[in-house]
């Protein structure tokens, strides 16, 4: 909520209508340097199944 309402300065009605992918894109979640890929997560899940 702090990111959406304070940092991005979204109106509350706009913030609450966003889907999670929309909010993630607005927050830069799809462009994070160093983020691991889906394939890397799947390899880690196989290696560490707990």
N, C-alpha and C positions, 0 to 999 in steps of 0.2 A: 504494500500500500504506500509506503514511503517513497519508493521509486516512482510509482505511477502518479501519485497525487502531488508529491513535493518536487521531485527531480524532473519528471517529465511534464509536470504542471497540467495534467489531464483533468478535465472536469469530472466530478464523481460519477455522473451518469454515463460518461464516455468510458471511464475506467471499468465500471461494473459490466458494461456490455461487451467488452473485449473478450475474444476467445484466448485461450492460453497461447496458441501459436502466434496470434496477433501481438499479444503483450510481449512475448519472447522476442519477436522481431523488432518491436519498438525499443526494447531494452538492449538490443545488440547481441542477444543470445545466440544468434546464428552466425556471428562473425567473430567469435572469441578466439584470439590466437592461443594456441596451446590446448584447445579443447580436443578431447579424444573422439575418434570416429566411432560409429556404430560397430564396425568390424572389430575395432580394438576392444570395445566393451565385450563383445561376444567371445573373443579370444580369452579375455581375462575371466569370463564366467566359466569357460571350459577348464581353464588352468586352476581356478580357485572356486570350486563348486559350492562352497559353504555359503 
